[in-house]
Amino acid sequence: RAVHNVPKQYSSTMTPSKHKAEPDVGSQGSRLAHVPLASLGSVYLQLGDLSMAESCLHASALNLTGHTPLKWASMWRPTLDAIDNTECIKWCKTHNVDAEPTNHLAVLADAHLLNDVGMLYYATNDLLNARAMFMLALLALHHQFGQHHVLHSVFNPQAHSNSQLSPELQAYNSVVLTNLGNTLRCLNCVDGALLCLHEAERHAPCDTNIMLSIAYALHMQAIDEWDTNKGTLEEAVDVYHRVLADRPGDPVATDLLTLALELSMCSVHVDLEQDEFVLRSLDEIGLLTLETIGSPSNASSDEDSDEAMDIEEDSD
């Protein structure tokens, strides 16, 4: 499901819920409450009600860790801001989270929640905090895979070691990587964006939403480097055609392809006026079968092709 036409007037600062007192995080019941709250926040994100989404995700974060998402950002931003945008994936794959303080490590308990908080920050144009949340979500997924791999080796020492992500984790990774890539693109780091988007495509090679994100990033790069690198525009046009081969008549891909073709036939600098991509959430993964995980675009409804796409969400 897609979220579009996000209200731009919504505050970019996440504020504490007026109806939620800080819980006793030592209580098991308090920690368990974070799951339904996070799920409800995802629903409100999909509906475009950012105020209610903020309240639910804020309450979920408090129940899980005792801290708000803004506190999460303040804990991790000094480390994350020092990472070059082109090194985000490498850092998330190799960072040793066991060396982090306990309160930092607690933030990584729920990659789904981190992704949704990142989506909320993105929707409110708080791009640096969105970048931080998507990086933490990716770090959490790799940490989860590492723990699973260690347990598998301990309890099944005779089994062959498998360093490949499971189909479900590949689908999760493709979503978070695409969200991070689109965020980096909005931060005018097209090189870092393309690294993330191509890595997402490796996990989900048939996802036309990822293809469209790649084409748009290449389109932007061609405009930014118009005097020195027109080849990326041709590449963008090719990818737009691939998207339209799978989604005939898609309005966003059609409009962007038209702009790219017009640009290729003139020597005038043309700006893309607005950013129209869809928010996607990890909620959608639950209903994906092994057959559809390889091509998450199959899980999207036909109506998605009629909506603008900005950050990827996965289908529930």
C-alpha positions in Angstrom: 0.0 0.0 0.0 1.2 3.5 -0.8 1.1 6.8 1.0 1.0 9.9 -1.2 0.1 13.5 -1.0 1.7 13.8 2.4 0.7 17.1 4.1 3.7 19.4 3.8 2.5 21.6 6.6 3.1 18.9 9.2 5.8 19.8 11.7 9.1 18.1 11.0 9.8 17.8 14.8 8.4 14.7 16.5 6.8 15.7 19.8 5.8 13.5 22.7 2.3 12.2 22.7 -0.1 14.2 24.8 -2.0 11.1 25.9 1.0 8.9 26.8 2.9 9.0 30.1 6.4 7.5 30.0 6.0 3.8 30.9 8.0 1.6 33.2 10.3 0.0 30.6 11.2 -2.7 33.1 7.7 -4.2 32.8 7.3 -7.0 30.3 3.8 -5.8 29.5 5.1 -2.4 28.7 7.7 -3.7 26.3 5.1 -6.0 24.6 2.8 -3.1 24.1 5.2 -1.6 21.6 4.2 -4.1 18.9 0.5 -3.1 18.5 1.4 0.5 18.9 4.0 0.2 16.1 1.5 -1.6 13.9 -1.1 1.1 14.4 1.5 3.7 13.6 2.2 1.9 10.3 -1.5 2.0 9.4 -1.8 5.7 10.1 1.4 6.2 8.0 -0.3 4.4 5.1 -3.5 6.5 5.6 -1.4 9.7 5.5 -2.4 10.8 9.1 1.0 11.8 10.2 -0.1 13.2 13.6 -1.6 9.9 14.7 1.3 8.0 13.2 3.7 10.2 15.2 1.7 9.6 18.5 1.6 5.8 18.0 5.3 5.4 16.9 6.4 7.7 19.7 4.5 5.6 22.2 5.9 2.4 20.7 9.4 3.7 21.0 8.9 4.6 24.6 7.5 1.2 25.4 10.4 -0.6 23.7 13.3 1.4 24.9 12.1 4.1 27.4 13.3 6.8 24.9 11.7 8.8 22.2 12.8 8.6 18.5 14.4 12.0 18.9 16.5 10.6 21.7 17.4 7.7 19.5 18.6 10.2 16.9 20.6 12.2 19.4 22.3 9.0 20.7 23.3 7.7 17.2 23.6 10.9 15.0 27.2 11.8 16.1 28.3 8.4 14.9 26.1 8.2 11.8 26.8 11.8 10.6 30.5 10.9 10.4 29.8 8.2 7.9 30.1 9.3 4.3 27.0 8.8 2.2 28.8 6.4 -0.1 29.9 4.3 2.8 26.5 3.8 4.4 26.0 0.2 3.2 29.5 -0.9 4.1 29.2 0.6 7.6 25.9 -1.1 8.3 27.3 -4.5 7.2 30.5 -4.3 9.2 29.8 -2.2 12.3 30.3 -4.2 15.5 27.1 -3.3 17.5 28.3 -5.4 20.5 30.7 -2.6 21.3 27.9 -0.1 21.6 26.4 1.0 25.0 23.3 -1.0 26.1 21.0 2.0 25.5 22.3 2.3 21.9 21.9 -1.4 21.3 18.3 -1.4 22.5 17.4 0.9 19.7 18.2 -1.9 17.2 15.5 -4.2 18.7 12.9 -3.5 16.0 14.0 -2.8 12.4 10.4 -2.4 11.4 9.8 0.4 13.9 13.0 2.1 12.8 12.0 2.0 9.2 8.5 3.5 10.0 10.1 6.3 12.1 12.4 7.0 9.2 9.4 7.2 6.9 7.7 9.7 9.2 10.9 11.8 9.3 11.1 11.7 5.6 7.5 12.7 5.2 8.1 15.7 7.4 11.3 16.6 5.4 13.6 15.9 8.3 16.0 14.1 6.0 19.0 13.8 8.3 17.0 12.0 10.9 15.4 9.9 8.2 18.8 8.9 7.0 19.8 8.0 10.5 16.7 5.8 11.1 17.1 4.0 7.8 20.8 3.3 8.5 19.9 2.0 12.0 17.1 -0.2 10.4 19.7 -1.7 8.0 22.2 -2.2 10.8 19.5 -3.9 12.9 18.7 -6.3 10.0 22.3 -7.2 9.5 22.8 -7.7 13.3 19.7 -9.9 13.4 21.1 -12.0 10.5 24.4 -12.3 12.3 22.8 -13.6 15.4 20.7 -16.1 13.5 23.8 -17.3 11.7 25.7 -17.8 14.9 22.8 -19.8 16.5 22.4 -21.9 13.4 26.1 -22.8 13.5 25.9 -23.7 17.2 22.9 -25.9 17.1 23.6 -27.3 13.6 27.4 -27.5 13.3 27.2 -30.2 10.6 25.1 -28.0 8.3 26.9 -26.1 5.6 27.4 -22.5 6.4 25.1 -20.2 4.5 26.1 -16.5 4.4 23.1 -15.6 2.2 20.2 -13.6 3.6 16.9 -15.5 3.8 14.3 -14.5 1.3 12.4 -12.6 3.9 15.5 -10.7 5.1 16.3 -9.9 1.4 12.9 -8.4 1.0 13.3 -6.4 4.2 16.7 -5.2 3.0 15.4 -4.2 -0.4 12.8 -2.0 1.2 15.1 -0.3 3.7 17.9 0.2 1.1 15.4 1.8 -1.3 14.2 4.1 1.5 17.8 5.1 2.3 18.6 5.5 -1.3 15.7 7.9 -1.9 16.6 9.8 1.2 20.2 10.3 0.0 18.9 11.4 -3.4 16.9 14.1 -1.6 20.0 15.1 0.2 21.6 15.6 -3.2 24.0 12.6 -2.8 23.1 10.8 -6.0 26.2 8.6 -5.9 25.3 7.3 -2.5 21.7 6.9 -3.5 22.6 4.8 -6.6 24.8 2.5 -4.5 21.8 1.8 -2.1 19.3 1.4 -5.0 21.5 -0.9 -7.0 22.0 -3.0 -3.8 18.3 -3.0 -3.3 17.8 -4.2 -6.8 20.2 -7.0 -6.2 17.9 -8.3 -3.4 14.7 -7.7 -5.4 15.7 -7.6 -9.1 12.1 -7.6 -10.4 10.7 -4.7 -8.3 9.7 -2.0 -10.7 9.5 0.5 -7.8 13.2 0.1 -7.3 13.8 0.4 -11.0 11.8 3.7 -11.1 13.9 5.0 -8.1 17.1 4.1 -10.0 15.9 5.8 -13.2 14.9 9.0 -11.3 18.3 9.1 -9.6 20.1 8.7 -12.9 17.8 11.4 -14.4 18.8 13.8 -11.6 22.5 12.9 -12.0 22.2 13.7 -15.7 20.8 17.1 -14.9 23.4 17.8 -12.3 26.3 16.7 -14.6 24.7 17.9 -17.9 27.8 19.5 -19.4 30.0 16.4 -18.7 27.9 13.3 -18.4 24.9 12.9 -20.7 25.3 9.1 -20.8 23.3 8.7 -17.6 20.3 10.3 -19.2 20.3 7.5 -21.8 20.6 5.0 -19.0 17.7 6.6 -17.2 15.5 6.4 -20.4 16.3 2.7 -20.8 15.3 2.0 -17.2 12.1 4.0 -17.6 11.3 1.8 -20.6 11.9 -1.3 -18.5 9.5 0.0 -15.9 6.8 0.8 -18.5 7.3 -2.7 -20.0 6.1 -4.2 -16.7 3.6 -1.3 -15.8 2.2 -0.1 -19.1 0.7 3.4 -18.8 2.1 4.1 -15.4 1.6 7.9 -15.0 4.7 8.7 -13.0 7.1 6.6 -15.2 5.4 8.0 -18.4 5.7 11.7 -17.2 9.4 11.2 -16.2 10.2 9.4 -19.4 8.6 12.3 -21.4 10.8 14.8 -19.4 13.9 12.7 -20.0 13.2 12.5 -23.8 12.5 16.2 -24.0 15.8 16.9 -22.2 17.7 14.5 -24.5 16.5 16.5 -27.5 17.6 19.9 -26.3 20.6 21.5 -24.7 18.7 23.4 -22.1 18.9 22.6 -18.4 15.6 21.3 -17.2 14.7 20.9 -13.5 12.4 18.1 -12.2 9.8 20.2 -10.4 8.7 17.8 -7.7 9.6 14.6 -6.0 6.8 12.0 -6.4 7.6 8.7 -4.9 5.6 6.4 -2.7 6.2 5.5 1.0 6.3 1.8 1.7 6.4 0.0 5.0 7.8 -3.3 6.2 4.2 -4.3 7.1 3.7 -5.7 3.6 6.3 -8.4 4.0 4.0 -10.6 6.1 1.8 -11.7 3.1 4.6 -12.2 0.6 5.1 -15.8 -0.4 8.5 -17.2 -1.5 7.4 -16.8 -5.1 6.5 -13.1 -4.7 9.5 -12.1 -2.4 11.7 -12.4 -5.4 9.6 -9.7 -7.2 7.9 -7.5 -4.5 6.3 -5.5 -7.3 3.9 -8.4 -7.6 2.6 -7.7 -4.1 1.6 -4.2 -5.1 -2.0 -3.6 -6.0 -2.8 -2.2 -9.5 -3.8 1.1 -7.9 -0.2 1.6 -6.9 0.7 2.2 -10.5 -1.7 5.2 -10.4 0.1 6.8 -7.4 3.3 8.7 -7.1 6.2 6.8 -5.7 8.7 8.3 -3.3 10.1 6.0 -0.6 9.4 2.3 -0.8 7.2 0.4 1.7 6.6 -3.4 1.5 3.2 -4.9 1.2 1.4 -6.4 4.3 
